[in-house]
């Protein structure tokens, strides 16, 4: 995933664990949307330069405990 913020561009390698998809009630076809929504969430909380360069989406809740509930709401909204 590439994130552009003004003149700053960052690149992130993101893994979408199957168990997270299952936990959120999503299927593999929802993975791209889940990544987009997750980055939207992250960018509301920190600048792109603070986002880990390589991570699993399930790690977000280690830093932001509200992530699972918020991402469920966002994913439900898109359906």
C-alpha positions in Angstrom: 0.0 0.0 0.0 1.4 3.4 -0.9 0.3 6.4 1.1 0.8 10.0 -0.2 0.7 12.8 2.3 1.7 16.1 0.6 5.2 15.7 -0.6 5.8 12.6 1.6 5.2 9.1 0.2 5.4 5.9 2.2 5.1 2.3 1.2 3.7 -0.4 3.5 3.6 -4.2 3.1 0.4 -5.4 4.8 -0.7 -8.9 5.6 -4.4 -9.7 6.0 -4.7 -12.7 8.3 -7.5 -15.1 7.5 -8.5 -15.2 11.2 -9.0 -11.4 11.2 -11.3 -11.6 8.1 -13.3 -14.4 9.9 -13.5 -12.4 13.1 -14.8 -9.4 11.2 -17.3 -11.4 9.2 -15.5 -10.7 6.0 -14.3 -13.0 3.2 -11.2 -12.9 1.1 -12.9 -10.7 -1.4 -13.2 -8.0 1.2 -9.5 -7.9 2.0 -8.7 -4.9 -0.3 -11.5 -2.8 1.2 -10.4 -3.9 4.7 -6.9 -2.6 4.0 -8.2 0.7 2.6 -10.5 1.2 5.6 -7.7 0.2 8.0 -5.4 2.8 6.5 -8.1 5.4 6.7 -8.4 4.5 10.4 -4.6 4.7 10.9 -4.2 8.0 9.1 -6.9 9.5 11.4 -4.6 8.6 14.4 -1.1 9.1 13.1 0.9 10.5 10.2 1.9 8.0 7.5 5.6 8.2 8.5 4.6 6.6 11.9 2.8 3.6 10.4 4.9 0.5 10.4 6.4 -0.4 7.0 5.5 -4.0 7.4 2.7 -5.4 9.6 -0.3 -7.6 9.9 -3.7 -5.8 10.1 -4.4 -7.7 13.4 -1.4 -5.8 15.0 -3.3 -2.5 14.7 -5.4 -3.3 17.8 -2.1 -3.7 19.8 -1.7 0.1 19.4 -5.3 1.1 19.0 -7.7 -1.1 21.1 -10.7 0.6 19.5 -9.7 -0.7 16.0 -11.8 -3.9 15.9 -15.0 -2.2 16.8 -14.4 0.8 14.5 -13.3 -1.3 11.5 -16.4 -3.5 11.9 -18.5 -0.4 11.8 -16.7 0.9 8.7 -17.0 -2.5 6.9 -20.7 -2.8 7.8 -21.3 0.7 6.4 -19.8 -0.4 3.1 -22.2 -3.3 2.6 
